[in-house]
Amino acid sequence: QVQLVESGGGLVQAGGSLRLSCAASGRAFSFSSNAMGWFRRAPGLEREFVAAISWSGGSTYYADSVKGRFTISRDNAKNTMYLQMNSLKPEDTAVYYCAAQSGRYYNSAAKYDYWGQGTQVTVSS
C-alpha cells in the first residue's frame, strides 16, 4: 500500500514563505521511478495543477500562476518531495496535495495513481 503524507502547511502573511514536504512509503512503491506532482484546491474551485517533477528530478514543470515563486524538488534517497513557496499571495490559499504517477503526464491529475490527504495553506492579506 502506497502512502503519501504532506506536511508543512500553515498560516502565513502575504509575501511570506512556506515549504511543503511529501513523504512517500510503501513496500512495492519505488519513489525514484515515479514522477511527482503538487496540486491544489481552493474553496469553491476545481483542483488545479501547481508543479511537477520527473523521476530523476531533471525536469520540472510549473503552472503559470506560480512560476518564479514556487520551486519543486525531490530527494530520492529520502523518498521525499518538496515545494518551496515564496512570495505567497492570498490567492495561493488552498489545500495542497501531492501525487505520484509512473507516467509522464505531469499536469494531468487524472494520470496520477496515488494521492496524499492534503495540507492546508492559508495566506492572509
N, C-alpha and C positions, 0 to 999 in steps of 0.2 A: 504494500500500500504506500502510495506516494503522499508525502505531506509537504506543503509549502506554508511557511509561517512568516508573516510580515511583522515587522516591528519598527519603532522609530517615529511613528506618527505623534501628533500632538497639536497644541495651540501655539501659534506664533504670530507676531505682528507682521504687517506688510513690510516687505523689504528684508525680512529675516530669512533664515536658512533652516532646513531640516535634512537629515539623512535617513532614508528608509533602508531597511535590510530585509532580505527574503532568504530564509534558511530552508534548504531542501533536504529531505531524508526519505528513505525507502529502500528496502532490501534489493529490489530489482530495478531501481531507478539510477540511471547514470547521468548525473548532473552535467558532467563535462560533454555529454553527447547531445544535450538539449539546448535549443535556443530558448531564451528567456525574455519575458516582456513585462512591462508595467502598464496597467490600465487604470482608469479612474471613473467613478460615477458620482456626479454631483446630484443633490436633491432635485427630483423632477426631470432629470436629464438622462439621456442614454449613456451607457458605458462607452468610453472613448479611449482610443489608443494614446499612450503617453510616450513610451520609449521601448526599444527592444535591442537585444544584443545577441550576436551569433554565438555558437557553442564555444568558439575559441576566444571570443572577446575581440576579434579582429575587426568586426563590423558592427556599427551602431546605427540606430535609426531613431528619429525623433518626430513628434508632432510639431507642426509649425508653431503652435502656441507656447511650446516650452523650449524650443531651440535656442541655444545660447544661455539658458538659465539652468537647465537640468543636465546632469551627467549620469549616464548609466555605466555601470562597471560590474565585473564579476571576479570572484576568486574561486577557481575550480578546486583548489586544494582544500578550501573550507566549505565547499558546496553552498556558497552564498552569493547572492546578487545584491547590488546596491543602487540606490537612486539618490544622488546628491541634488538637492533642490535649493537654489539660491534665488535671491530677488523675488521672493514669493509674493503673489498677488491674491487679493480676496477671491478672485475667480479660480484660483487653484484649489479652493476648498472642495473636498470630495473624500470619498473612501477610495483608497488606493489598493489595488490588487496586483499581486504578482502571478505570473502564469508561465507554464513550460510547454514546449512542443518539440517534437522530433523533426519537424519540417523547417521550411524557410519562409512561411507566410507571416512575416513578422508583425504586420499591423492588422492582421485579421483575427479578431477574438475567437471566431468560430473554429479556427485551426489549432487553438491551444488545447492541450489534452488535460492539463492539471491546473488547478487554481487554488490560491490561498483564500483565507477568510476575510482578508482586508484589514487595513488600518486607517483610522480617521485622521485626516489632516484638515485643520481649520486655521485659516488666515484671517486675522482681524484687520480692519482698516484703521 
